[in-house]
């Protein structure tokens, strides 16, 4: 059983989704939150990048979409997500990073969670103005091992080019090139923003200001998980 921040036992495994445009800080906050909440993390972007690095069939399929800043088709994404959710680290709860991001994914997730006797507990929307997103993405450094993200000026690692958590050499994502990053932001507006409305209508969305120090955003994100969610 996972232990919640106040030490009480959960009623059902927690399901929380981080929502926001590319560069809003989902990955950064996910790293903090899973350690705090003791739940698994599922980042569909990380899963795809892992498959691309390994050169698997799934990776080759995904690559052609990712490198153009487009979403990977729902059927591919959902099949991968279903398999990931079966892993033991998701048994006591899960933090979703970058999923769902289409209406079809949100509907399918509903069914998957219902089948497991779970439900979505909270969707944390990290709000960041567009002009900030591009500068964050263009400088981002990513850890290939744990997925932690850094920025030379905004969130520097302790040792230049090296992950604080596991010592891996940091890299720059190909899809962070300015024109691809801009396409990703536009795809977010065209295909993903409406998913937030879906959760707002159910009273599950909480909005968090994504500007300011990473630790401050983390405090806001935690505060958005009210007692009724984590108590
Ligand atoms: P994915 O990996 O999910 O990328 P994304 O959603 O575009 O989000 P990012 O990872 O770019 O940004 P983030 O919000 O995590 O920001 P971060 O914390 O790194 O997806 C990549 C691709 O995979 C997609 O384009 C698509 O092709 C495919 N894909 C993935 N999921 C899919 C799905 N469900 N369906 C279909 N296709 C899918 O922060 C960014 C930078 O800002 C970092 O440098 C960080 O250090 C810095 N930073 C963070 N917080 C702060 C702060 N408070 N102050 C200053 N700097 C900060």
Boltz pocket constraint, residues with backbone or C-beta under 6 A from the ligand:
constraints:
  - pocket:
      binder: B
      contacts: [[A, 20], [A, 21], [A, 22], [A, 23], [A, 24], [A, 25], [A, 26], [A, 27], [A, 28], [A, 29], [A, 44], [A, 45], [A, 46], [A, 48], [A, 62], [A, 65], [A, 66], [A, 69], [A, 70], [A, 71], [A, 72], [A, 73], [A, 77], [A, 97], [A, 98], [A, 99], [A, 100], [A, 101], [A, 105], [A, 136], [A, 137], [A, 139], [A, 140], [A, 141], [A, 149], [A, 150], [A, 151], [A, 154], [A, 155], [A, 175], [A, 184], [A, 210], [A, 211], [A, 212], [A, 213], [A, 214], [A, 217]]
      max_distance: 6.0
